[in-house]
Amino acid sequence: MTKVHPSNTIPDLEFPEPAGARRKDSNTVVLTVWRKSLLFSCSGFTVFDAEGNLVFRVDNYGSGSTGEIVLMDAAGKPLLTIRRKKLSFGATWVIYDGEDVVDPLFSVKKHSNLLHSKVLAHVTSPCRRRRHRGGCGAGYEVEGSYSRRSCTVYDEMRRSVAEIRRKEAVGGVAFGGDVFRLVVHADVDTCLAMAILIVLDQMFGSRVSLIDG
């Protein structure tokens, strides 16, 4: 079986703050995303960095009724909570800091007219979060095709800040749609980029949703 990540073993889960959750320099971060939980009987994501270290985890036990997904670091510490907005019919998701589900950081809304546009979703932050990450009313736009694993996240100046790409074949063996790349540039927080990816998977994923809300 072709290995998903570069290292020979799955890393120990007791890691410090994940390298992908903070940025020490201006270099682009390239992550390998595996749409699979490391835990038995769970749905989710397992995300590795270029050295094969576990960076992010999502582990959902069966189908829940809360419409909630938690992005964790390698040790299981909650980083962001992603919750489907009530009465939005799956069209709007809200991102919260840690396990706080009172004061939202960002809102991700599905683009309403997919017939004549490459736009998939709009990401905005409330003005009261002017000091957090993107600033007052900061916005991003996602374009492309999630099913083809070909998406780009643009900021308000039309700069590419993150991309979802197919993972290159290794040894002539191609990876399926469940293993792909998340490329994050210095202008956006890596945790936010991963949260946007998770929301896109809920909106456009061809498989059963991680939650049932």
Secondary structure as a PSIPRED ss2 file (coil, helix, strand):
# PSIPRED VFORMAT (PSIPRED V4.0)

   1 M C   1.000  0.000  0.000
   2 T C   1.000  0.000  0.000
   3 K C   1.000  0.000  0.000
   4 V C   1.000  0.000  0.000
   5 H C   1.000  0.000  0.000
   6 P C   1.000  0.000  0.000
   7 S C   1.000  0.000  0.000
   8 N C   1.000  0.000  0.000
   9 T C   1.000  0.000  0.000
  10 I C   1.000  0.000  0.000
  11 P C   1.000  0.000  0.000
  12 D C   1.000  0.000  0.000
  13 L C   1.000  0.000  0.000
  14 E C   1.000  0.000  0.000
  15 F C   1.000  0.000  0.000
  16 P C   1.000  0.000  0.000
  17 E C   1.000  0.000  0.000
  18 P C   1.000  0.000  0.000
  19 A H   0.000  1.000  0.000
  20 G H   0.000  1.000  0.000
  21 A H   0.000  1.000  0.000
  22 R C   1.000  0.000  0.000
  23 R C   1.000  0.000  0.000
  24 K C   1.000  0.000  0.000
  25 D C   1.000  0.000  0.000
  26 S C   1.000  0.000  0.000
  27 N C   1.000  0.000  0.000
  28 T C   1.000  0.000  0.000
  29 V E   0.000  0.000  1.000
  30 V E   0.000  0.000  1.000
  31 L E   0.000  0.000  1.000
  32 T E   0.000  0.000  1.000
  33 V E   0.000  0.000  1.000
  34 W E   0.000  0.000  1.000
  35 R C   1.000  0.000  0.000
  36 K C   1.000  0.000  0.000
  37 S C   1.000  0.000  0.000
  38 L C   1.000  0.000  0.000
  39 L C   1.000  0.000  0.000
  40 F C   1.000  0.000  0.000
  41 S C   1.000  0.000  0.000
  42 C E   0.000  0.000  1.000
  43 S E   0.000  0.000  1.000
  44 G E   0.000  0.000  1.000
  45 F E   0.000  0.000  1.000
  46 T E   0.000  0.000  1.000
  47 V E   0.000  0.000  1.000
  48 F E   0.000  0.000  1.000
  49 D C   1.000  0.000  0.000
  50 A C   1.000  0.000  0.000
  51 E C   1.000  0.000  0.000
  52 G C   1.000  0.000  0.000
  53 N C   1.000  0.000  0.000
  54 L E   0.000  0.000  1.000
  55 V E   0.000  0.000  1.000
  56 F E   0.000  0.000  1.000
  57 R E   0.000  0.000  1.000
  58 V E   0.000  0.000  1.000
  59 D E   0.000  0.000  1.000
  60 N E   0.000  0.000  1.000
  61 Y E   0.000  0.000  1.000
  62 G C   1.000  0.000  0.000
  63 S C   1.000  0.000  0.000
  64 G C   1.000  0.000  0.000
  65 S C   1.000  0.000  0.000
  66 T C   1.000  0.000  0.000
  67 G C   1.000  0.000  0.000
  68 E E   0.000  0.000  1.000
  69 I E   0.000  0.000  1.000
  70 V E   0.000  0.000  1.000
  71 L E   0.000  0.000  1.000
  72 M E   0.000  0.000  1.000
  73 D E   0.000  0.000  1.000
  74 A C   1.000  0.000  0.000
  75 A C   1.000  0.000  0.000
  76 G C   1.000  0.000  0.000
  77 K C   1.000  0.000  0.000
  78 P E   0.000  0.000  1.000
  79 L E   0.000  0.000  1.000
  80 L E   0.000  0.000  1.000
  81 T E   0.000  0.000  1.000
  82 I E   0.000  0.000  1.000
  83 R E   0.000  0.000  1.000
  84 R E   0.000  0.000  1.000
  85 K C   1.000  0.000  0.000
  86 K C   1.000  0.000  0.000
  87 L C   1.000  0.000  0.000
  88 S C   1.000  0.000  0.000
  89 F C   1.000  0.000  0.000
  90 G C   1.000  0.000  0.000
  91 A C   1.000  0.000  0.000
  92 T E   0.000  0.000  1.000
  93 W E   0.000  0.000  1.000
  94 V E   0.000  0.000  1.000
  95 I E   0.000  0.000  1.000
  96 Y E   0.000  0.000  1.000
  97 D E   0.000  0.000  1.000
  98 G C   1.000  0.000  0.000
  99 E C   1.000  0.000  0.000
 100 D C   1.000  0.000  0.000
 101 V C   1.000  0.000  0.000
 102 V C   1.000  0.000  0.000
 103 D C   1.000  0.000  0.000
 104 P E   0.000  0.000  1.000
 105 L E   0.000  0.000  1.000
 106 F E   0.000  0.000  1.000
 107 S E   0.000  0.000  1.000
 108 V E   0.000  0.000  1.000
 109 K E   0.000  0.000  1.000
 110 K E   0.000  0.000  1.000
 111 H C   1.000  0.000  0.000
 112 S C   1.000  0.000  0.000
 113 N C   1.000  0.000  0.000
 114 L C   1.000  0.000  0.000
 115 L C   1.000  0.000  0.000
 116 H C   1.000  0.000  0.000
 117 S C   1.000  0.000  0.000
 118 K C   1.000  0.000  0.000
 119 V E   0.000  0.000  1.000
 120 L E   0.000  0.000  1.000
 121 A E   0.000  0.000  1.000
 122 H E   0.000  0.000  1.000
 123 V E   0.000  0.000  1.000
 124 T E   0.000  0.000  1.000
 125 S C   1.000  0.000  0.000
 126 P C   1.000  0.000  0.000
 127 C H   0.000  1.000  0.000
 128 R H   0.000  1.000  0.000
 129 R H   0.000  1.000  0.000
 130 R C   1.000  0.000  0.000
 131 R C   1.000  0.000  0.000
 132 H C   1.000  0.000  0.000
 133 R C   1.000  0.000  0.000
 134 G C   1.000  0.000  0.000
 135 G C   1.000  0.000  0.000
 136 C C   1.000  0.000  0.000
 137 G C   1.000  0.000  0.000
 138 A C   1.000  0.000  0.000
 139 G E   0.000  0.000  1.000
 140 Y E   0.000  0.000  1.000
 141 E E   0.000  0.000  1.000
 142 V E   0.000  0.000  1.000
 143 E E   0.000  0.000  1.000
 144 G E   0.000  0.000  1.000
 145 S E   0.000  0.000  1.000
 146 Y C   1.000  0.000  0.000
 147 S C   1.000  0.000  0.000
 148 R C   1.000  0.000  0.000
 149 R C   1.000  0.000  0.000
 150 S E   0.000  0.000  1.000
 151 C E   0.000  0.000  1.000
 152 T E   0.000  0.000  1.000
 153 V E   0.000  0.000  1.000
 154 Y E   0.000  0.000  1.000
 155 D E   0.000  0.000  1.000
 156 E C   1.000  0.000  0.000
 157 M C   1.000  0.000  0.000
 158 R C   1.000  0.000  0.000
 159 R C   1.000  0.000  0.000
 160 S E   0.000  0.000  1.000
 161 V E   0.000  0.000  1.000
 162 A E   0.000  0.000  1.000
 163 E E   0.000  0.000  1.000
 164 I E   0.000  0.000  1.000
 165 R E   0.000  0.000  1.000
 166 R E   0.000  0.000  1.000
 167 K C   1.000  0.000  0.000
 168 E C   1.000  0.000  0.000
 169 A C   1.000  0.000  0.000
 170 V E   0.000  0.000  1.000
 171 G C   1.000  0.000  0.000
 172 G C   1.000  0.000  0.000
 173 V E   0.000  0.000  1.000
 174 A C   1.000  0.000  0.000
 175 F C   1.000  0.000  0.000
 176 G C   1.000  0.000  0.000
 177 G C   1.000  0.000  0.000
 178 D C   1.000  0.000  0.000
 179 V E   0.000  0.000  1.000
 180 F E   0.000  0.000  1.000
 181 R E   0.000  0.000  1.000
 182 L E   0.000  0.000  1.000
 183 V E   0.000  0.000  1.000
 184 V E   0.000  0.000  1.000
 185 H C   1.000  0.000  0.000
 186 A C   1.000  0.000  0.000
 187 D C   1.000  0.000  0.000
 188 V C   1.000  0.000  0.000
 189 D C   1.000  0.000  0.000
 190 T H   0.000  1.000  0.000
 191 C H   0.000  1.000  0.000
 192 L H   0.000  1.000  0.000
 193 A H   0.000  1.000  0.000
 194 M H   0.000  1.000  0.000
 195 A H   0.000  1.000  0.000
 196 I H   0.000  1.000  0.000
 197 L H   0.000  1.000  0.000
 198 I H   0.000  1.000  0.000
 199 V H   0.000  1.000  0.000
 200 L H   0.000  1.000  0.000
 201 D H   0.000  1.000  0.000
 202 Q H   0.000  1.000  0.000
 203 M H   0.000  1.000  0.000
 204 F H   0.000  1.000  0.000
 205 G C   1.000  0.000  0.000
 206 S C   1.000  0.000  0.000
 207 R C   1.000  0.000  0.000
 208 V C   1.000  0.000  0.000
 209 S C   1.000  0.000  0.000
 210 L C   1.000  0.000  0.000
 211 I C   1.000  0.000  0.000
 212 D C   1.000  0.000  0.000
 213 G C   1.000  0.000  0.000
